[in-house]
């Protein structure tokens, strides 16, 4: 269902932030907005991350980036 966004996470895991970002920004859905927020969180751009969390309808993730990425993967498999 969210194969494209899972590929984005795979790219991120491989160190391709730009490739993951390209995929996330081309998808208008809330899961992509969450991924987009995560990417900007990793980048250290908290203001941009906050914008994308709002677009996703979510509060900023309270755990570590690794925990958030695991939660994203889990949500994409649902």
Secondary structure, DSSP 8 states (H G I E B T S, - for coil): --HHHHHHHHHHHTT-HHHHHHHHHT--SHHHHHHHHHHHHHHT-HHHHHHHHHHHT-----S-HHHHHHHHHHHHH-
